[in-house]
Amino acid sequence: MKKTTATDPNEIFARHDRHAARRRKIWGLLKISVATMIAAAFAILFLMPIILTISNSFMSASEISSNYGKVFETSANGGKVYISSRVNLKFIPDMVSFSQYITVLFKSPDYLLKFWNSVILVGPIVVFQLVIASLASYGFARYTGKLRSIIFFLYVILMLMPYQVTLVPNYLVSSWLNLLNTKWAIWLPGIFSPFAVFLLTKFMKRIPVSMIEAAQIDGAGEWQIFCKICIPLCKGAICSAAILVFIDYWNMVEQPLILLSDSEMHPLSVFLSKVNSGEVGLAFALATIYMIPTLLVFLYGEEYLVDGITYQGGVKG
């Protein structure tokens, strides 16, 4: 049996490979650690406003005024006041107080009314937009032709336009239909929004044609194919569209401001800006309540959201 010596080239090369592998491992762990710290720093930075809002909602009005009074201070004529001293950002209240929530939930029904206005305006938009988008997406995915391509291209163009561009046409159409200052002025443009159609069409087109042909051979009609094949396979995309549509319209401001002249019909998203100029403590409590539905929807559907957006195949194995 041949013995290896310190000057054996094979042993030298093996030792060099082990050192190189160790260095690569250490360098990889270092890069992962640095990337993790950077990601954690950004996560903390992005979470700070949410944490600050929730924690400050449990402060008393006097404590909020002593910490942030200068931020919300206005002059006698309503103008801005120069802030000459630093603001005291506090994440832990000196004394936990539920007075803001008691006022919002029990003493002043106007706040809860605005909350339910948001629910009433957003709920039908999410439900019926998904229904219409599912049917339209099935048609776009199943059939081809020049007319289909033109209509889908128009859908894409409308989706790329910001809402501010179509706000004036929506206002004119609502005025012509006598829908101004009614919920239908918000519902109709939202229900027929093209975003969900675009998202679901791209997903349905990934369904293998062989599955649909097999269903047709077994005698399935278009409605059965749509309900028993396309909808179950597109569950992730539908949930993703529902989450994104809900978040988008839950935070809407321009639509109710322009299309609803009656302030009693405004959602909480519009009302929050008015509260900020008055009682700041109530604004923190209202903002916390306002975030709860969005956070619950996101946490419940996070898996579907990621799956529906990133998944590139048609059928999972």
HELIX and SHEET records of a PDB file:
HELIX    1   1 PRO A    9  ASN A   56  1                                  48    
HELIX    2   2 ALA A   61  TYR A   68  1                                   8    
HELIX    3   3 SER A   99  ILE A  102  1                                   4    
HELIX    4   4 THR A  103  LYS A  107  3                                   5    
HELIX    5   5 PRO A  109  ARG A  142  1                                  34    
HELIX    6   6 LYS A  146  LEU A  160  1                                  15    
HELIX    7   7 TYR A  163  TRP A  176  1                                  14    
HELIX    8   8 TRP A  184  ILE A  191  1                                   8    
HELIX    9   9 PHE A  195  MET A  204  1                                  10    
HELIX   10  10 VAL A  209  ILE A  217  1                                   9    
HELIX   11  11 GLU A  222  ILE A  225  1                                   4    
HELIX   12  12 PHE A  226  CYS A  230  3                                   5    
HELIX   13  13 ILE A  231  LEU A  233  1                                   3    
HELIX   14  14 LYS A  235  TRP A  250  1                                  16    
HELIX   15  15 GLU A  254  LEU A  259  1                                   6    
HELIX   16  16 SER A  263  MET A  265  5                                   3    
HELIX   17  17 LEU A  268  ASN A  276  1                                   9    
HELIX   18  18 VAL A  280  THR A  310  1                                  31    
END                                                                             
